[in-house]
Amino acid sequence: MIHVFSTKPSSDEFLQNFVETKEHKFYKFEGKGGEKFYDRQWPDFKTIPQGDEVAFQGIIRNTHEIKNYCVDNKIKYYYFDQPYFYMSGYATHDHFNDVFYRVCVNNTQKTFISQAQKYEDRYKEFYKKSPEEITLHDWREKGEHILVIPPSHHTARWYGIDRHKWEKDIVSELKKYTDREIRVRHKFVNNKDWGEKVSMPLKEDLKNCWAMISWHSMCAVEAVMNGIPSFSSPHSPASPVSLQLFNLDSIEEPDMPERKQWLYSLTGAIFTKKEMKSGYAYDFLQDEE
């Protein structure tokens, strides 16, 4: 059985589709007030039997409690969030006549490279319909600035880090090894915990960018796709093709590894609503842990 934890109507649809062909139990949330975005509870949730599985969406709305329960009790979980490619903000994608969402097994991001042939096959099917977004660009050998993407308030809370200290330490460390401009891009205006998002498109900050430093952000995927070397934490979806944050002394000679299988692998973590509803997405993920 799959135990499904509701968080908000817009994402619940994906969870419901994913488990439609499987035995499942759906837990509705209740808001309890308190801090914004951390007021979700599931009154009917008591315990999950060994051998059962869990599905939930996002790193806010108290889902850390569900994740911790799964980790502590060795329960397999499926994590849902925005897709790596073909993001359309819950609207139908023009080239697929459907909506994509990300599903990762036992993690919030896909941090390893799957090698099976089915990942390349899946990539090629996507490429036929919409190649532009999943085309790799050559590694960039010139650039003027280094782009730092600090973790958001919610990400920092999930991982138990001080985002302001993280940013200060990263910038200080970079200055030891480079004279390039260091540009910091926050998620929200005036570096607030929540609110109006920074309006400048990421692609503008990626112009003439030498390298990106990030924690967990999907911005790193876009950087690597555009040939910009990446330094990240192990929690990043770009970590298999990035140097780690303790490698900043290599900022002037960043790693530029092979990326094709990494790209194929990421396409195996995004699924349409139709693929979820048919059971295809669940079956596809059964060889991932």
Disulfide bonds with the S-S distance in Angstrom:
none
